Amino acid sequence: MDRLKERHLPLEKLAAELSKVKGINVDEKSLAAILKNNPVASAYLLAAAKLDDDFKKNLLPHELGDIDELSKCFGSLAHSKIDCSKMPSYDSVDLPPFLKNVLIKIVSDALSEGKPKRLK
């Protein structure tokens, strides 16, 4: 994922941060395989990275509300019936909020099935 590396988010760093989440044990190679086998998830991850860039530049409209809650919902694939305020925050993972929540969702889904899961 060269685009992530361009954003100073190499797979090594992402995998290291993910390993801080209980139940997620991936290395750089397994993370690369998950993303390679799921191009939609990879695109979603790039969209999250773009949202994080816009957040850093204060380009997100204030109407979107609380960024932490929004990023959790985004990470949960924005299911409208999920109470995002009750989602875990994964404070130990040092990644931008949108990227962090999307990446945890993608990898935990892939690991729970034993293979990459396509986003719906």
C-alpha positions in Angstrom: 0.0 0.0 0.0 2.2 2.7 -1.3 -0.5 5.4 -0.8 -0.5 4.7 3.0 3.3 4.8 3.0 3.2 8.2 1.3 1.0 9.4 4.2 3.7 8.2 6.6 1.6 5.2 7.6 3.6 2.1 6.6 2.1 -1.3 7.2 4.8 -2.0 9.8 3.5 0.8 11.9 -0.1 0.0 11.4 0.4 -3.7 12.3 2.4 -2.7 15.4 -0.4 -0.4 16.6 -3.1 -3.0 15.9 -1.2 -5.5 18.0 -2.2 -3.3 21.0 -5.8 -4.3 20.6 -6.8 -7.5 22.4 -7.6 -10.3 20.0 -5.8 -8.7 17.0 -2.5 -10.2 16.3 -1.2 -9.3 12.8 2.1 -8.6 11.4 3.0 -6.6 8.3 2.6 -9.6 6.0 -0.8 -10.7 7.3 -2.0 -7.1 7.2 -0.8 -6.8 3.6 -2.6 -10.0 2.7 -5.8 -8.8 4.3 -5.7 -5.6 2.3 -4.6 -7.2 -0.9 -7.5 -9.7 -0.8 -10.1 -7.0 -0.2 -9.7 -4.0 -2.5 -12.9 -2.4 -1.2 -11.5 -2.5 2.4 -8.3 -0.9 1.1 -10.2 1.9 -0.6 -12.2 2.4 2.6 -8.9 2.6 4.5 -7.6 5.2 2.1 -10.8 7.2 2.5 -10.3 7.1 6.3 -6.8 8.4 5.9 -8.1 11.3 3.8 -10.7 12.1 6.4 -7.9 12.2 9.0 -5.9 14.6 6.9 -8.9 16.8 6.5 -9.5 16.7 10.3 -5.9 17.7 10.9 -6.4 20.7 8.5 -9.7 21.6 10.2 -11.5 21.0 6.9 -14.3 18.8 8.3 -17.6 20.7 8.7 -18.6 21.3 12.3 -22.1 20.0 11.5 -20.6 16.5 11.5 -20.4 16.7 15.3 -18.0 14.9 17.6 -15.1 13.5 15.6 -14.4 10.7 18.0 -18.0 9.4 17.8 -18.1 10.0 14.1 -14.8 8.0 13.5 -16.1 5.1 15.6 -19.3 5.0 13.4 -17.2 5.3 10.3 -15.1 2.4 11.5 -18.2 0.4 12.0 -19.1 0.9 8.4 -21.6 3.6 9.4 -24.4 1.2 10.3 -27.2 3.6 11.3 -28.5 1.4 14.2 -25.2 1.3 16.1 -24.8 3.4 19.2 -21.4 4.8 18.5 -21.0 6.3 21.9 -20.8 2.7 23.3 -18.1 1.6 20.9 -14.6 1.0 22.3 -12.2 3.9 21.9 -8.9 1.9 21.6 -7.0 4.7 23.3 -3.8 2.6 23.3 -3.7 2.6 19.5 -1.7 5.6 18.3 -3.3 6.2 14.9 -5.5 8.9 13.5 -9.2 8.3 14.6 -10.8 7.4 11.2 -7.9 5.2 10.1 -7.7 3.5 13.5 -11.4 2.6 13.7 -11.6 1.4 10.0 -8.4 -0.6 10.2 -9.5 -2.3 13.5 -12.9 -3.2 11.9 -11.3 -4.6 8.7 -8.7 -6.7 10.5 -11.0 -8.0 13.2 -13.6 -9.0 10.7 -10.9 -10.8 8.6 -9.5 -12.6 11.6 -12.9 -13.6 12.9 -13.6 -15.4 9.7 -10.2 -16.7 9.1 -10.1 -14.9 5.8 -10.6 -11.4 4.5 -14.2 -10.2 4.6 -15.7 -8.0 1.9 -17.2 -4.7 3.1 -20.9 -4.4 2.3 
